Amino acid sequence: MGKRRYWTVLTGMISGIGLSIGSVQAAPPEPLPADMLDWQAWGDDAPVDAVCRGRYVMPEYRLAPGDVPSQVRSSSDTASYGESGETILRGEVILRRGDSQLEAPRVRVNAARDRAFASGPLALRDQGLLVRGDDAEVSLDSDAAQVDTAHYVVHDQRLRGDAQRLQRLEDGRYRLTEASFTTCEPGSDLWRLVSNDIVLDRESGFGTARHARLEAGNVPVFYWPWVRFPIDDRRHTGFLWPAIGFSGDSFDYAQPFYLNLAPNYDATITPRWIANHGLMLGGEFRYLFPSDAGQFEGAFLSSDKGGNNDDPNSSSQRYEGEDRWYIDYLHTGRFSPRLRYDLRYGAASDGSYFDDFGRSFSERDTNSLSRLARLDYRGSLWNLEARAQGYQKLEDPLLDSDKPFYRLPSLTANATWRQDSGFYQQWRSNATYFWRDVNENNVPLREAPIGTRTHLSPAFGWRAEPSWGFLEPRIEMLHTAYSLDYGQRQTDRATGLTRTVPVSTIDGGLIFERELDVGGEGYRQTLEPRLNYAYVPARDQSEFPDFDSDERSFSWSRLWSPYRFSGSDRVGDLNRLSYGVSTRFLEDDSGRQRVSLGVGQAVYFDDRTIDMAGDPDTLPPEDDSTPERFYRFYNATRSRSPVVTQLDWQISERWGTRYEWLYDDNLGRTERSAVRVGYRDPRGHVLNLGYRWELQGFDPSGDAEDRLGYNREDYDVSFAYRIDPRVDMIGRYLYDNTNGRSLEQLAGVQWNDCCYGVQLVWREWIEDNDTANTIEDDFTDRGIFLRFIFKGLGGVGQEADSYFEEAIPGYRATAF
């Protein structure tokens, strides 16, 4: 889950903010037509993703360069000398010095041959630059020049503008008086920056302007006493455009300031004013070294005013007068190509911090902040890891039973040996000390202890894998030992526990192939029957703690796996035979898989007595008072699993579907079903149609409040339609058919033009308050997302592209 970042990723940045629009009298000349600005409209060869209607193309130089950069070459129709010794060139006059070329109908060169005076209309060219004007004075022994009534184009950066006077200074910078600046194509006045004094520094990659106004459609909309903006993609120190939010009677303004401290590290400082909370100071520091990288971010609010909360189930004013803050540090690096390390530390003042300050249109809840120190060695034989890990769970209030365990530390050593004969040996081992800060009397007994768990799982197997199939018998020994401490909790449970469980499996399958002709196209079809037998005896685990285990829901992969639980605290008993068959259709030419279909089921020879309680002699109670209770008993005693059907079908180059169906042939009901049809067009069009059904109690994983308290039936429709390279439309509708409500509605449009970009999206969604087992405390939230980008200057609004791509699979947002 992402945290809200208080800055906005922008194309540009500013270094002065005006509080009101001042009197700016700058009046640049009227712009020239496109054909005089090296503009070439796209013809039939326009790129498919072109958002501009043309491009700037610099023509070839009309004179060859001199033998040395300082040599001046000239061409003209006539030449004469004046009374003072000056040279007067007339007709089609061309002067070239290095990369600078002057074209004019009349040029006068002074007697000292160090200055030229041109009468227009003239064109002054430099590498990637065009300036047209009425009159010009050009230095012939430096880069200095001055052009009156100037019109300029910087080709590579797609910049253009007009100025009453343009000066090229000796240091290579350009100074423009009563000038404009824009990245819009010729003929467009969507936006431009107008200033009395603009300086463009191509060497450093930025420009500055004094007494500047931003015009949109020739209407002034903003004023700066001084503004700094980029003219290429390099980073620069300065103010970013602000992020502004409105919600009811609340006003939220964040003003980031970016510090380009060095090529390999930078920082952002963000003062933020939230009307009903107060002034917050946030920031981020990032660094990058050859073998290390990291970032630190955080924010602090002194003496919260209390604010309000959109959640009707939460009380406001809970933190009035309290300091609110969060920090999050991340570092990754390596000591050698095989030895890497990671550091992470996150903390917040309270469990509601991100509910109050960190939620935006495009982000979901931040449920936790991670803490980690890890050392990881990947050798040719051994993989070793040492870690200390935990996290702060962000809930308010946070009950002791919901607090996570810390691993302080956790040591892992794994290795695999293989022989040419097909035999192999594996060694898996882990030793972890689990700790958490709770009152042990306020948590379930199996979660009350802290202590050390040592888990060893050596395995021995053999795998034969000829072209027509495979066979793999395997035996693994799971040995777990605990040294526990219950603190002040009164219990008769032992503090030293051990458990050894053998896990035996035999997995085998055959592969049949045939050539097939379908619709005139050649395919290779396979038929792959498979059998898997697994035996795991029951062992008493009723006194074992619950540090990191959880039950798994049934799936296609579970047909072939002997493990019923995640983690190492529970090993589920199993006496099961799985059988299935799959078929694949492969294209002859490319080998690409077009269809994959599998059907399988498992039969159980014994009941499964081990659940999270760990008692091998007791089944879950036979209780049908609720669907979930009935399902727990039924799932432990059923003689066969649901029939699992899985289909992947690439119908065509653009259409594809995925289908999963788990059907209980004993009770005649579907336990889980999901189908998704997807359309992908190379032009950017996307369509997704989805349906999901899941029986209440089917998925036993997670805490009680995280498990569905009703049968889930959802319909999901999402799309993205690229009308042309400039316009995208997106939408999503997620409907909860069980409860007759919309879970999410999203509709938006994105314009991506030559000099600007706009995203406008509306979203309405259901917040479940982290309790999926009930809808009683759910509430509806909604928002409008608006983002402007003035290409070459900056933008306003928060980026939400990552959320759009997650909500609409297959969609790739157009980069502004």
Secondary structure, 3 states (H helix, E strand, C coil): CCCCCCCCCCCCCECCCCCCCCCCCCCCCCCCCHHHCCEEECCCCCCCCCCCCEEECCCCCCCCCCCCCCCEEEECCEEEECCCCCEEEEEEEEEEECCEEEEEEEEEECCCCCEEEEEEEEEEEECCEEEEEEEEEEECCCCCEEEEEEEEEECCCCEEEEEEEEEECCCCCEEEEEEEEECCCCCCCCEEEEEEEEEEECCCCEEEEEEEEEEECCEEEEEEEEEEEECCCCCCCEECCCEEEEECCEEEEECCEEEEEECCEEEEEEEEEECCCEEEEEEEEEEECCCEEEEEEEEEECCCCCCCCCCCCCCCCCCCCCCEEEEEEEEEEECCCCEEEEEEEEEECCCCHHHHHCCCCCCCCCCEEEEEEEEEEECCCEEEEEEEEEEEECCCCCCHHHCCCEEEEEEEEEEEEECCCCEEEEEEEEEEEEECCCCHHHCCHHHCCEEEEEEECCEEEECECCCCEEEEEEEEEEEEEEEEECCCCCCCCCCEEEEEEEEEEEEEEECEEEEEEECCEEEEEEEEEEEEEEEECCCCCCCCCCCCCEECCCCCHHHHCCCCEECCCCCCCEEEEEEEEEEEEEECCCCCEEEEEEEEEEEECCCCCCCCCCCCCCCCCCCCCCHHHHHHHHHHHCCECCEEEEEEECCCCCEEEEEEEEEECCCCEEEEEEEEEEEECCCCCEEEEEEEEECCCCCCCCCHHHCCCCCEEEEEEEEEEEEECCEEEEEEEEEECCCCEEEEEEEEEEEECCCEEEEEEEEEEEECCCCCCCCCCCEEEEEEEEEEEECCCEEECCCCHHHHHHHCCCCCCCCC
